[in-house]
Amino acid sequence: MLPAFVWTDAVLTGIDTVDAQHKELIDLFNELNAALFMRHECAEAVIESAYRRVIAYTDKHFAEEEALMLEEGVEAHIGYHRQFVERVEAMWSHRSALMQHPETIAGFLTSWLGLHILGVDQSMSRQIEAIRAGKSPAEAYALELLSRDGATPVMIDMIGRLYSVLADQNTALANANLALEARVSERTAELNRANAELVAANIELERYSKTDALLQIGNRAYFDERLVELCARGRRHASPLSLLVNYPPYGVTAEVGACEQQA
C-alpha cells in the first residue's frame, strides 16, 4: 500500500526539532494507515498498537512544540492541539459505528496531518523567524496575516474550519450509529424475551391440555398419547407392552388388545 502522506522538502519548517518530529509523525501515521486496512486475525491488535503509538508521540510532539511557542512568544495554538486529541480519541472509540471506518479514520488523520504540518506549523515557523529578527509576537502575527501570499492564511483557516466541521460530523454520525445499534439491540432483546415468554406459555398450555384440572395428574388425552408412543416403541424394538390399571375403565381392554394386535 502506498503511504498516505509523503515526506518531501516542501513540508520542512526550518526548525530541526520540529521537522524531525514531523518526520516521525508521518512514519507513524503511514504505519497506522497500513494497519487499518490489514485483513487477518491479528489485525485488531496491530491496529490498536499503531494507534497508541501515534497518540503517545503526538502528545510528546505537542508538549515540545507548545514549550517552543511559549519560549519564543508565538501566538499559541494549544487549543488546536487539545481539540485534535479530543476529536481523534472520540472518533477512535466510536470507530466500529462508522461506515467504512478505516477510510474515514485514515482520511481524517491524513487531512489533519497536512493541515498541521503545511498550515499551522509553517505559520508558527514564520512567526518564530520574524520574532528572532526583532519583531514583537503581535507584529509577527500581524505580519503573518499580511504575508506575501495573503490568500494562504485565509485558505488555511478555511481548511481548518472544514476539518472541524467534518470531525464534528463524523463524531455525531458515530454517536448516532451507536444510539441506533443500542435501540436495535434493545428491540432485539425485547423480541427475544417475548419469544421466550410465548414458548413458555405454549409449553404451559400444552401441559394444561394434558393435565386433569381436579387431580393435577395426566388426563385421558395424555394417556392416549403415551399409549400410542409406547406401542410404537414396542413395535420398533420388538418388545412386549404391559399395562396395569387399578380399576380398568371401559374401553381400556379394547385399546390394549388393539395395541397387542398391532404389535
HELIX and SHEET records of a PDB file:
HELIX    1   1 ASP A    9  VAL A   11  5                                   3    
HELIX    2   2 ASP A   16  LEU A   36  1                                  21    
HELIX    3   3 ALA A   43  GLU A   72  1                                  30    
HELIX    4   4 ILE A   78  SER A   93  1                                  16    
HELIX    5   5 ARG A   95  ALA A   97  5                                   3    
HELIX    6   6 HIS A  101  GLY A  114  1                                  14    
HELIX    7   7 LEU A  115  VAL A  120  3                                   6    
HELIX    8   8 ASP A  121  ARG A  132  1                                  12    
HELIX    9   9 PRO A  137  LEU A  145  1                                   9    
HELIX   10  10 ALA A  151  SER A  209  1                                  59    
HELIX   11  11 ARG A  220  HIS A  237  1                                  18    
HELIX   12  12 VAL A  252  GLN A  262  1                                  11    
END                                                                             
